[in-house]
Amino acid sequence: FFSLIDKKISNMLRATTRLARSFQPLSDRVLVSRVAVETKTAGGIILPGAEDKKGSEGVVEAVGPGMLMENGSTSAMNVAVGDKVLLPEYGGTKIELDGDEKFLFREMDILGKFD
């Protein structure tokens, strides 16, 4: 009986993993991974409380096709996969894909991108 349950659970996990890897944002949404906040300075000094802060930088993981305009066309996205972006302190929808924490933002919520 338990082996049957284990097989069903492992099949569900495999299906969930396949779905997570093929995640594509819709409209003008952007999937972002936040960059970890540095807890040490270049000189090796540990910054207390730094791990409690959310990182304000992120890397774009996936981009939607763009917002649908009134005339039926889609607007071009200003960010692409791999861009480093500046994120607001609050906002975005937290989701977990493949065990990693990622955030889904609308393009207009992203504050800027780094060169």
C-alpha positions in Angstrom: 0.0 0.0 0.0 2.7 2.5 1.0 4.8 1.7 -2.1 1.8 2.6 -4.3 1.5 6.0 -2.5 5.3 6.6 -2.9 5.0 5.9 -6.6 2.1 8.4 -7.0 3.9 11.0 -5.0 7.1 10.6 -7.0 5.1 10.9 -10.3 3.4 14.1 -9.0 6.8 15.5 -8.1 8.3 14.8 -11.5 5.2 16.4 -13.2 5.5 19.4 -10.9 9.2 19.8 -11.7 8.5 19.6 -15.5 5.9 22.3 -15.2 8.2 24.5 -13.1 11.0 24.3 -15.7 8.7 25.3 -18.5 7.2 28.4 -16.7 6.4 31.3 -19.0 5.1 34.6 -17.6 2.0 36.1 -19.3 1.4 39.7 -20.5 4.0 42.2 -19.2 5.2 40.0 -16.3 8.8 39.3 -15.5 10.2 36.4 -13.4 13.1 37.5 -11.3 15.6 35.8 -8.9 16.7 38.2 -6.2 20.4 38.5 -5.7 21.5 37.6 -2.1 22.5 40.5 0.1 26.2 40.7 1.0 26.7 40.0 4.7 30.5 40.8 4.6 32.4 43.8 3.5 35.4 43.5 1.2 37.6 43.8 4.3 35.8 40.8 5.9 33.7 42.6 8.4 30.4 40.9 9.0 27.4 43.2 8.8 24.8 42.4 11.5 21.2 42.1 10.3 22.2 42.1 6.6 20.7 38.7 6.1 17.3 40.1 7.2 17.1 42.6 4.3 15.7 41.7 1.0 18.0 42.3 -2.0 17.1 45.2 -4.2 18.9 43.6 -7.2 17.7 40.7 -9.3 18.4 38.7 -12.4 15.6 38.3 -15.0 14.8 34.6 -15.5 11.9 34.7 -17.9 9.9 37.5 -19.7 6.3 37.5 -20.9 5.4 38.5 -24.5 4.4 42.1 -23.6 1.2 43.9 -22.7 -1.7 43.7 -25.2 -2.5 47.2 -26.5 -5.9 48.5 -27.5 -5.1 48.1 -31.2 -4.3 44.4 -30.7 -0.5 44.6 -30.9 1.8 43.8 -28.0 4.2 46.4 -26.5 7.9 45.5 -26.6 9.5 44.5 -23.3 12.3 46.6 -22.0 14.0 43.8 -20.2 15.4 40.4 -21.4 16.4 37.2 -19.8 19.8 37.6 -18.0 19.4 41.4 -17.4 20.3 42.6 -13.9 17.5 44.8 -12.6 16.7 47.1 -9.7 13.7 46.0 -7.7 11.3 47.8 -5.3 11.7 47.0 -1.6 8.1 45.6 -1.5 6.0 44.1 -4.2 6.1 41.2 -6.6 4.5 37.8 -6.2 6.7 35.3 -4.4 6.6 31.8 -6.1 8.7 28.7 -5.6 10.0 26.9 -8.7 12.3 23.9 -8.5 12.8 24.6 -4.8 14.1 28.2 -5.5 12.3 31.4 -4.4 11.5 33.6 -7.4 9.4 36.7 -7.8 6.9 37.7 -10.5 6.8 41.5 -11.2 4.9 43.6 -13.8 7.5 45.3 -16.0 6.3 48.7 -14.9 7.2 47.8 -11.2 10.8 47.2 -12.1 12.7 50.4 -11.3 15.6 50.0 -13.8 18.3 47.8 -15.2 22.0 47.7 -14.9 24.4 47.8 -17.8 
